[in-house]
């Protein structure tokens, strides 16, 4: 797992991703989280013809305007989103609660990036963002032409 500064320069980002080589890259507010549900924990599995990945994203907005998953033909997965938990004050039913403990990821933008064994069919990806905060994707491996 590789941790990046909140706003890395484009060149710095590219260099760090290249050096991660199979690692998981986290930026933004997910770097500030301490204890509690982890944003960005990744499981990856593969079969002969496909790869599956699961990413832990508790407290992340599912709104398509702020959440997206980009997939490259080489198997690079880039997830961008916004954490909506971890605020200092919570408002519910006309009441305001001041947090006494804060273990969730702070609110704000984040990215999670990792590499599947490529090449994959990046145009044929099946994804599901479950109510349990787990984002899962299945990518077919690209058939090698001999």
C-alpha positions in Angstrom: 0.0 0.0 0.0 1.4 3.4 -0.9 0.2 6.7 0.6 0.4 9.9 -1.3 0.2 13.6 -0.3 -3.3 15.2 -0.6 -2.6 17.0 -3.8 0.4 15.4 -5.7 1.6 17.1 -8.8 0.8 15.2 -12.0 4.4 14.1 -12.6 4.9 13.2 -8.9 1.7 11.1 -9.1 2.8 9.3 -12.2 6.2 8.4 -10.7 4.7 7.2 -7.5 2.1 5.0 -9.2 4.8 3.5 -11.4 6.9 2.7 -8.3 3.9 1.1 -6.5 4.0 -1.7 -9.0 1.1 -3.8 -7.9 0.4 -1.8 -4.8 -2.6 0.3 -3.8 -2.4 4.1 -4.0 -4.5 6.3 -1.7 -4.8 10.1 -1.8 -6.8 12.9 -0.3 -9.0 12.5 2.8 -8.5 8.7 3.0 -4.9 9.3 4.1 -6.1 11.1 7.2 -8.3 8.3 8.6 -7.1 6.5 11.7 -9.2 3.7 13.1 -12.6 2.3 12.0 -13.9 1.1 8.7 -11.0 1.4 6.2 -11.5 3.2 2.9 -9.5 1.7 0.2 -8.9 -1.8 1.4 -8.7 -3.9 -1.8 -9.3 -7.6 -2.5 -8.3 -9.0 -5.9 -8.9 -12.4 -7.3 -8.7 -14.0 -10.8 -9.8 -17.0 -12.8 -8.6 -18.1 -16.1 -10.7 -15.6 -18.0 -11.6 -12.8 -15.6 -10.5 -10.7 -12.6 -12.7 -9.6 -9.7 -11.9 -6.8 -7.3 -13.6 -5.5 -4.1 -12.9 -2.2 -2.5 -14.0 -1.1 0.9 -15.7 2.3 0.6 -17.8 2.9 3.7 -19.3 6.4 4.0 -18.6 7.2 0.3 -21.3 9.0 -1.7 -22.7 6.7 -4.5 -23.8 9.7 -6.6 -22.6 9.3 -10.2 -21.7 13.0 -10.2 -18.9 12.5 -7.6 -18.1 8.8 -7.8 -16.5 7.1 -10.8 -14.3 4.1 -11.6 -11.9 4.4 -14.6 -10.4 1.3 -16.1 -7.5 1.1 -18.5 -6.8 -1.6 -21.0 -3.6 -2.5 -19.1 -5.7 -3.3 -16.0 -5.2 0.0 -14.1 -8.2 0.8 -11.9 -8.7 4.4 -10.7 -11.6 5.1 -8.3 -12.5 8.7 -7.4 -15.1 9.7 -4.9 -16.1 11.8 -1.9 -16.3 10.6 1.7 -19.3 12.0 3.4 -18.6 10.7 6.9 -16.2 11.9 9.6 -17.6 15.4 10.0 -17.2 17.1 13.4 -20.9 17.9 13.8 -23.8 15.7 12.8 -27.3 17.0 12.2 -30.3 14.6 12.6 -34.0 15.5 13.1 -33.4 19.2 14.0 -30.7 18.3 16.5 -26.9 18.9 16.4 -24.5 16.4 17.8 -20.8 17.2 18.4 -18.6 14.2 17.8 -16.7 12.9 20.8 -14.7 10.4 18.8 -13.7 10.5 15.1 -12.5 7.3 13.7 -14.0 7.4 10.2 -12.3 8.9 7.2 -12.6 12.7 7.2 -15.1 14.1 4.6 -13.6 15.0 1.2 -12.3 13.8 -2.1 -10.2 10.7 -2.4 -8.7 8.3 -5.0 -7.9 4.6 -4.8 -5.7 3.2 -7.6 -4.5 -0.4 -8.2 -3.4 -2.7 -10.9 -5.1 -5.9 -12.2 -3.1 -8.3 -14.2 -3.7 -7.0 -17.7 -4.5 -6.8 -20.4 -8.3 -6.7 -19.7 -11.4 -5.9 -21.7 -11.8 -2.5 -20.2 -14.9 -1.7 -22.2 -16.8 -4.7 -20.7 -16.6 -4.1 -17.0 -19.4 -5.1 -14.6 -19.5 -3.1 -11.3 -21.8 -3.0 -8.3 -21.6 -0.6 -5.3 -23.5 -2.4 -2.6 -25.3 -0.9 0.4 -22.6 -2.4 2.6 -20.0 0.0 1.2 -18.3 -2.6 -0.9 -17.6 -1.7 -4.5 -17.1 -4.8 -6.7 -16.0 -5.1 -10.3 -15.5 -8.0 -12.7 -13.3 -7.5 -15.7 -12.9 -10.1 -18.4 -9.3 -10.8 -19.5 -8.5 -9.8 -23.0 -8.0 -12.8 -25.2 -4.4 -13.1 -26.5 -4.3 -13.4 -30.3 -1.6 -15.9 -31.4 
